[in-house]
């Protein structure tokens, strides 16, 4: 039986990873979160992982406060969790001869290319958060040979059980629809979305098919959209006609961190996933009770 260790098991992605492997009797799955391991402490990481000796380590832990990372204190934490910790985990993985899977982001790119970025594109982050994630990529490559580096973008899924976890865009939009008749949404930053259950399934696919190690871009397919375009599709699929959605420029909501204007991730290595609007329909089915409350 193959031992799978999921770090960051209470976030948006972690529970889906635990679920998809636990449903398969060939795997023995352990899920850890902040109370189980301090990934910013190299000694703690090495001790914990060498004790368990997993065959595969999946690091789904991350610091996602993009704007707070522009502040000195936030950047230090981002560098610790997103940058240095993947290197610690990679070294521990090498020590126990485990495969390591780590997740990165479209924010490692500058977003100046309207045609998007494939797995061979050179990162050039324009925010401190992007810098921290790129540091994590470099630390992973430096300390492990048997790795899968998966870049994703704008992930959504079932609400996390961790109260500190970042809410997905669609969850935020549904919550706003409870209290606001008018919702202003930035009509900027062209990209696609990634559905957490689909990403978890494709992560398992990488392992089971023993695909070559390296970088993979995993997002749901579909026509790239702005935040406004995505919100419009969300409310159409949810059949919520009472929401007045207003497209605005990014200048209307000043944010500390720069965002890539065109951050389309191009997948050249894997079979395509279903479109993100199809995945969004499934997400809405899971949110049915919430939607009933919103629509009252």
N, C-alpha and C positions, 0 to 999 in steps of 0.2 A: 504493500500500500504506500502510495506517494504522500509525503507530508507537505502540506501547503501552509505557509504562515502569511497571514494578511495583516499588515501594519496600517493603522488608520481605519479600524473595522467599524467605527461608529459615524463615519462621515457620510457623504452622499453616495460615493462609489463603494466604499468598504463593505457595507451590508450585502450589496449585490454580488460582490466577489465571493464573500463567504457563502452566500446562498447557492450560487451556480456550481461551486465545487462540492458543497455538502450534499447536493442532490445526486451526486455521482459517488457510488459506493467504493470506487477505486481510490478515493482521496480521504486522507485524514486531515481535517482543517482546524487550524487554530487562528483565532482573531484577537489581535491586541490593539489597544488604544492607549491614550496618554497615561492611564492608571497602571498600565502593564509594562511599559517601556518608555524610557526617555531617549528619544532618537537623537537629541542634541548632545548626549553624553557618550562619547566613544567607548569608554570602558563598560558602561551599562549595556550598550548595544552588543559588544563583543561577548560579554558574559551571558546575556540572555539568549542570544542566537546560538552560541556554541553549546549551550545546555540543551536546547530543543533539537538542534541539528536538522532543520527542515531540508527538503529536497528543492523546494521553490519558495522564494521570498518575494512577496508582492508589496511594494511600498505605495500605499494610497494616502499617506499622510502628507499634508501640505499646509503652508501658511498662505491664505487666500485674500488677505486684506490689502488689496492692490493700492489704495490711496494711502493707507497708514504706513505702507512700506516706504513712502517718500519721506517720512520723518526718520530722524536718526535712530530712535529706539525701535521703531517698526522695522527699519532696514536691517538692524542687527539681528532681530528675531527671524526675519525672512531669510537672511544669509545662513543662520543657524539651522533652521528647519528645512528650507528649500535647497540650500546650497551645500553645506557641509555634511548634514545628516545622510544624504544619499551616498556620500563617500564612505561614511562609517559603516553603513549597512552593506555596501558593496564589498568592503574589506572583510566583514564578517561572513558574507556569502562565499567569498573566495576561500576563506579559512575552512568552511565546512563543505566546500565543493557544491554549493547550491547555485541554481539559476536565480538571477534577480530581475524583477520587472519593476520599472519605475515610470511614473507618469509626469509628463511635462506639458507644455502649453504653446499655443500660437503666439503668446506674448513674447516669445524669444525672438520674434521677427519684428522688423521696423514697420511693416505694413505699407510700404511704398509701392509694392508691385501689385497692380490690379488683377494680374493673372494668378496670384496666389503662390504658395510655397510647397514644394515637394520635400521628400525625405533628404535630398541632397543639398537643399538650399542652405546658405550660410546664415546662421543667426546674427542678429544685430539689434538687441533689445533697446527700447527707448524709455523704459521705466525701471525703477529700482526693483519692483516685483519681477519684471522680465529678466533683469540682471541676476537676481537670486535663483531663478529657475534655470537659467543658462549655466550658472555656476554648478548647480546640481547635475546637469547633463555632463559637464566636463569632469566632475568628481566621480561620477558613475563610470565613465569611460576609462578614467585613469586607474580605477581600483578594481574593475571587474572585466573579465573577457566574455563570460557567459551571461549576457544581459539582453533584455528587450527594453528599449527606450520608446515609450508610447506617447506621442503628442496628441492632445485632444483640444477641443475648444467649446466654450459655452455649454458646460454640462448641465443637464437637468435630470430629475428623477424623483422618486418618492421622497417626501420630507425626511431629513435626517433625524435620528433619535438623539443626536447630540445638540443641546441647546446652543452651543457655541459655533456650530457648523454654519457655514454661509448658505443662505437660501438661494435657490435657483431663480433665474429671471422669471420663469413662468409662474412659480409659486408666489413671487412678489407681485406680479401683475394680478393674479387671482385675489390676493389679499387686498390690494388697492381697490379692486372692483367692489369690494364690500362697502367701502366708505366714500368713494369718490365717483361722481358722475362724469367728471372730466379727468382724463389721465394724459399728461404730456409725456411723450417718449422720444428719445433721441433718434433722429432719422440719419444715423451715421454708423460707421464701423461695420463694413460688409463681411459676413462670415456665415458659416453653418453652425449647427448645434450637435451635441453628442448626448445620446440617451444612455444613462448609467447602466441599465440592464443589458443593453446591446453591447456596450463597451466591455462589460464583465464577460459576456459570452464570447466575444472576439478575443479577449485575453486568454481564455481557456483554449480557444482554437489555436492560438500561437503555440501553446505548450504541447497540446496533444498532437499537433502535426509536425512538431520538432522543426519549425521553420528557422531559417538562418537567423543568427543573432544580429542585432543592430537596431536601427531606428525605424519606427512604423508610425504612420499617421492614421488614426482611427477616429473618424467622425461619421455621422449619418449623412447620407447623400441628400440631394435636393438643390434647388436654386438658392444661392446665397442671398441673405436678406440683412437688412439693418434691424436694430432693436425694434423700431416702429413696425417694420414689415412683419417681424415675428409676432409682435403683440396683436397685430391685425388678424393674422392667421389663427392665433390662439382663440380670440374671442369669436371668430367665425366658426371654428370647429366646436366651441363650447356653446354655440347658439345663444350668445349673450348680446342681445341687441341694444340694451340700454346704456352701454358704455360709450362715451364720447371720447375717441382717441385722437389726440392732436400730435402731429409730427413737429418736432422742434430741432433746432441746431444744437450741436454739442456745447456751444457757448452759453446756452440757457441754463445748463447744469454744470457749472465749473467744478472740475475735479483735479485733485493734486497730481495724479499720474496721467501721463500721455497714454493713449490707446492706439494700437495699430489701426490705421484707416481701412486697409484691405488685409484681412488676416485669414484668408481662405487656405485651409490645409488640403493639399492634394495627396490622395492615396494612390501610389503606383505599384504597391506590392501585394495587396490583399483583395479578395472579392469584395465588392461594395456592400455596405449595409443598406437596409431599407431607408427610405427618405425620412428626414426628421419630422415632417408633418404626419407621416404614418405613425411614427413613434409617439408623437404628441397626442394622437388619438388614444393610444393605449394609456398614456399618462393621465389623460382626462377621465378615462374609465375608472382608473384607480382613485381619482379625486372626486368621484361621483357625489358622495355625501357632502363634500365641501362645495361643489358646484350648486347643489340644491339649496344650500344655505345662502350662497352668493346671489342666486337668482330670485330670492324671495323679495 
